[in-house]
Amino acid sequence: MTAFDERVREYFARPGTVSTWWTPDEGPLAFHYDAELRVLRDRLPVDPAWRVLDLGTGRGRFGAWFAAQGCRVVGVDLNPDMLALAAETARRNGVADRFELRRGGAEDLSAFADASFDCVCLMELFDHLPDLRRVLGEARRVLAPGGRLVFTYVPGESLYGLLGNVYRRLRAPRGEQIISRTYSLGEVRGALAGAGLRLEEHHGIGLLCVSAQTRLFQDHPLVRAATAVARAEAARVPYWSAPLLARHGAHVVGIARPEGP
């Protein structure tokens, strides 16, 4: 692991960091992140009997959603602040009895047996992983035959991804902590295939969204204007499913399954 990768992991494990700015359910971008849950509601045939592993559970919004469908959920996160917030989300939604929380990383799932989960979630996580292929290999190992892997990523082909990459190139030489990256659809397909997974469908959220940041620039007049445009788009088309359009969303929600029968 490189020094850069170690710093990213250390940042997300440290109290008082991500919990201070990661608020997808609140603020001017809530409409954008709500659309991710809408994709799952529309496209994922959830069985209440599923056992779900929610990696990088964060504030627990996806884990709580699965638990509300009757699933048994294990949420894993590096950050103790986020685990406390996820526990509160579970209590607030009345699903604490079906939502177990553990501290840990996504790279080492040795605590879990092979084929022990029907669904593995990597929502809002791809972009912050030091070793995506290793995580996908572990996710595939614990995924039961016929199970689903659901995930999001920021595509480098999107307006948001392109502008984000410009920002990172400008800020990195100044020593600023860089904690995210983008992927192309081809890179995502390749990483999935390398782990024995096949991308079945992907849906893009926010073609016109130029900033989905919950921690940077939200008070800038230009960003507020751009957010208004993105909100108008979301009201008309919450997400895009045509492949050419979907790959250019600010976020892409993907659903993959294990290769083979």
C-alpha positions as CSV (number, residue, x, y, z in Angstrom):
1,M,0.0,0.0,0.0
2,T,1.4,3.4,-0.9
3,A,1.8,6.3,1.5
4,F,-1.1,8.0,-0.2
5,D,-3.4,5.0,0.3
6,E,-2.4,4.7,3.9
7,R,-3.3,8.4,4.5
8,V,-6.7,7.8,2.9
9,R,-7.4,4.8,5.2
10,E,-6.1,6.7,8.2
11,Y,-8.3,9.7,7.4
12,F,-11.5,7.7,7.2
13,A,-10.7,5.8,10.4
14,R,-10.0,8.9,12.4
15,P,-12.8,10.4,14.6
16,G,-13.9,14.0,13.8
17,T,-13.3,13.7,10.0
18,V,-15.9,12.3,7.6
19,S,-18.7,12.6,10.2
20,T,-18.4,16.4,10.1
21,W,-19.3,16.7,6.5
22,W,-20.9,13.5,5.1
23,T,-24.6,14.4,5.4
24,P,-26.3,13.0,2.3
25,D,-29.8,13.1,3.9
26,E,-29.6,16.8,4.7
27,G,-28.9,20.0,2.9
28,P,-29.2,21.1,-0.8
29,L,-28.1,17.8,-2.3
30,A,-30.5,15.4,-0.5
31,F,-32.5,15.1,-3.7
32,H,-29.4,13.7,-5.5
33,Y,-28.6,11.1,-2.9
34,D,-32.3,10.1,-2.5
35,A,-32.2,9.0,-6.1
36,E,-29.7,6.3,-5.2
37,L,-32.3,4.7,-2.9
38,R,-34.9,5.1,-5.7
39,V,-32.8,3.0,-8.0
40,L,-32.6,0.2,-5.4
41,R,-36.4,0.4,-4.8
42,D,-37.1,0.2,-8.5
43,R,-34.4,-2.2,-9.7
44,L,-33.4,-4.6,-6.9
45,P,-35.8,-7.5,-6.1
46,V,-35.2,-7.5,-2.4
47,D,-36.1,-10.7,-0.5
48,P,-36.9,-10.2,3.2
49,A,-34.9,-13.4,3.9
50,W,-31.7,-11.8,2.5
51,R,-28.6,-11.4,4.7
52,V,-27.0,-8.2,3.6
53,L,-23.4,-6.9,4.2
54,D,-23.2,-3.1,4.0
55,L,-19.5,-2.2,3.7
56,G,-18.7,1.4,4.5
57,T,-22.1,1.8,6.1
58,G,-21.5,5.4,7.0
59,R,-24.6,6.9,8.6
60,G,-26.4,3.6,7.9
61,R,-29.0,4.9,5.4
62,F,-28.7,1.9,3.0
63,G,-28.3,-0.7,5.8
64,A,-31.4,0.7,7.5
65,W,-33.3,0.7,4.2
66,F,-32.5,-3.0,3.7
67,A,-33.4,-3.8,7.3
68,A,-36.8,-2.0,6.8
69,Q,-37.4,-4.5,4.0
70,G,-37.0,-7.3,6.6
71,C,-33.4,-8.2,5.8
72,R,-30.8,-9.1,8.4
73,V,-28.0,-6.5,7.9
74,V,-24.4,-6.3,9.1
75,G,-22.9,-2.8,8.7
76,V,-19.1,-2.4,8.7
77,D,-17.2,0.9,8.9
78,L,-13.7,2.1,9.9
79,N,-14.9,5.2,11.6
80,P,-16.3,5.0,15.2
81,D,-18.3,8.3,14.7
82,M,-20.1,6.9,11.7
83,L,-20.9,3.6,13.5
84,A,-22.5,5.7,16.3
85,L,-24.5,7.6,13.7
86,A,-25.5,4.4,11.9
87,A,-26.7,3.0,15.3
88,E,-28.9,6.1,15.7
89,T,-30.3,5.7,12.2
90,A,-31.2,2.1,13.0
91,R,-32.9,3.1,16.3
92,R,-34.7,6.0,14.6
93,N,-36.1,3.7,11.9
94,G,-37.0,0.9,14.3
95,V,-34.7,-1.6,12.8
96,A,-31.9,-1.9,15.4
97,D,-32.8,-5.5,16.0
98,R,-32.0,-6.4,12.4
99,F,-29.0,-4.1,11.9
100,E,-25.7,-5.3,13.5
101,L,-22.7,-2.9,13.4
102,R,-19.0,-3.8,13.4
103,R,-15.9,-1.7,13.2
104,G,-13.6,-2.8,10.4
105,G,-12.4,-2.3,6.8
106,A,-13.7,-3.6,3.5
107,E,-10.3,-5.1,2.5
108,D,-10.4,-7.9,5.1
109,L,-13.7,-9.8,5.5
110,S,-12.1,-12.9,7.2
111,A,-14.7,-12.6,10.0
112,F,-17.3,-13.8,7.5
113,A,-17.7,-17.2,6.0
114,D,-17.7,-17.9,2.2
115,A,-21.1,-17.4,0.5
116,S,-22.7,-16.0,3.7
117,F,-24.5,-13.0,2.3
118,D,-27.2,-12.6,-0.4
119,C,-26.3,-9.0,-1.1
120,V,-23.1,-7.0,-0.5
121,C,-23.3,-3.2,-0.6
122,L,-20.5,-0.8,-1.6
123,M,-22.4,2.4,-1.7
124,E,-20.4,5.6,-1.8
125,L,-17.2,3.5,-1.3
126,F,-15.5,2.7,-4.6
127,D,-14.1,6.3,-4.8
128,H,-12.3,6.0,-1.5
129,L,-10.8,2.5,-1.6
130,P,-7.1,2.1,-1.7
131,D,-7.4,-1.3,-3.4
132,L,-10.7,-1.8,-5.2
133,R,-9.8,-5.2,-6.7
134,R,-8.9,-6.6,-3.3
135,V,-12.2,-5.4,-1.8
136,L,-14.2,-6.9,-4.8
137,G,-12.4,-10.2,-4.3
138,E,-13.5,-10.3,-0.7
139,A,-17.0,-9.2,-1.6
140,R,-17.2,-12.0,-4.2
141,R,-16.0,-14.6,-1.7
142,V,-18.7,-13.8,0.9
143,L,-21.5,-13.4,-1.7
144,A,-23.8,-16.4,-2.1
145,P,-24.4,-18.0,-5.6
146,G,-26.9,-15.8,-7.4
147,G,-26.4,-12.9,-4.9
148,R,-26.2,-9.2,-5.8
149,L,-23.4,-6.7,-5.4
150,V,-24.7,-3.1,-5.4
151,F,-22.4,-0.2,-5.5
152,T,-21.9,3.4,-6.6
153,Y,-19.0,5.2,-8.2
154,V,-18.1,8.6,-9.6
155,P,-17.4,8.2,-13.4
156,G,-14.5,10.2,-14.9
157,E,-16.7,10.7,-18.0
158,S,-19.2,12.8,-16.1
159,L,-19.2,16.6,-15.7
160,Y,-18.8,16.1,-11.9
161,G,-16.0,13.6,-12.4
162,L,-14.1,15.8,-14.9
163,L,-14.3,18.8,-12.7
164,G,-13.4,16.8,-9.7
165,N,-10.3,15.5,-11.4
166,V,-9.2,19.0,-12.4
167,Y,-9.6,20.0,-8.7
168,R,-7.5,17.1,-7.5
169,R,-4.7,17.8,-10.0
170,L,-4.6,21.4,-8.9
171,R,-4.7,20.7,-5.1
172,A,-2.6,17.6,-4.8
173,P,0.8,19.4,-5.5
174,R,-0.1,21.7,-2.6
175,G,-0.1,18.9,-0.1
176,E,-3.9,18.8,0.4
177,Q,-5.4,15.6,1.6
178,I,-7.0,13.9,-1.5
179,I,-9.5,11.3,-0.4
180,S,-11.4,10.3,-3.6
181,R,-10.9,9.2,-7.2
182,T,-13.0,8.5,-10.3
183,Y,-13.3,5.4,-12.5
184,S,-14.4,4.9,-16.1
185,L,-17.1,2.3,-16.9
186,G,-14.4,0.1,-18.5
187,E,-12.3,0.2,-15.4
188,V,-15.3,-0.8,-13.2
189,R,-16.2,-3.6,-15.6
190,G,-12.6,-4.9,-15.6
191,A,-12.3,-4.8,-11.8
192,L,-15.6,-6.6,-11.4
193,A,-14.6,-9.3,-14.0
194,G,-11.3,-9.7,-12.2
195,A,-13.2,-10.7,-9.1
196,G,-15.6,-13.1,-10.9
197,L,-18.5,-10.6,-11.1
198,R,-20.6,-9.4,-14.0
199,L,-22.2,-6.0,-14.3
200,E,-25.8,-6.6,-15.0
201,E,-27.1,-3.0,-15.1
202,H,-26.1,0.6,-14.2
203,H,-28.0,3.8,-13.8
204,G,-26.7,7.3,-13.8
205,I,-27.8,10.1,-11.4
206,G,-27.4,13.7,-12.3
207,L,-26.1,14.2,-15.8
208,L,-26.2,18.0,-15.2
209,C,-24.8,17.8,-11.7
210,V,-21.4,19.5,-11.6
211,S,-21.0,19.3,-7.8
212,A,-22.3,16.5,-5.6
213,Q,-19.9,17.5,-2.8
214,T,-21.3,17.7,0.7
215,R,-18.2,19.3,2.1
216,L,-16.9,21.8,-0.5
217,F,-18.1,24.9,-2.2
218,Q,-21.8,24.7,-1.2
219,D,-22.0,28.4,-0.3
220,H,-20.5,29.6,-3.6
221,P,-23.2,31.3,-5.8
222,L,-22.2,29.4,-8.9
223,V,-22.5,26.1,-7.1
224,R,-25.9,27.1,-5.8
225,A,-27.0,27.9,-9.3
226,A,-25.7,24.6,-10.6
227,T,-27.4,22.7,-7.8
228,A,-30.7,24.4,-8.8
229,V,-30.2,23.1,-12.4
230,A,-29.4,19.6,-11.1
231,R,-32.5,19.7,-8.9
232,A,-34.7,20.5,-11.8
233,E,-33.2,17.6,-13.8
234,A,-33.8,15.2,-10.9
235,A,-37.4,16.3,-10.6
236,R,-37.9,15.4,-14.3
237,V,-35.6,12.3,-14.5
238,P,-34.4,10.9,-11.1
239,Y,-32.0,8.6,-12.9
240,W,-31.0,7.6,-16.4
241,S,-30.9,4.0,-17.5
242,A,-30.0,4.2,-21.2
243,P,-26.4,2.9,-21.1
244,L,-24.8,5.9,-22.9
245,L,-26.4,8.4,-20.7
246,A,-26.2,6.4,-17.5
247,R,-22.4,6.2,-17.6
248,H,-22.2,10.0,-17.6
249,G,-24.2,10.6,-14.4
250,A,-22.4,12.3,-11.5
251,H,-22.9,9.0,-9.6
252,V,-23.6,5.6,-11.2
253,V,-25.5,3.0,-9.3
254,G,-24.5,-0.5,-10.4
255,I,-25.8,-4.0,-9.8
256,A,-23.6,-7.0,-10.4
257,R,-23.8,-10.7,-9.9
258,P,-21.3,-13.6,-9.7
259,E,-20.2,-15.1,-13.0
260,G,-21.5,-18.5,-13.9
261,P,-24.8,-20.3,-13.4
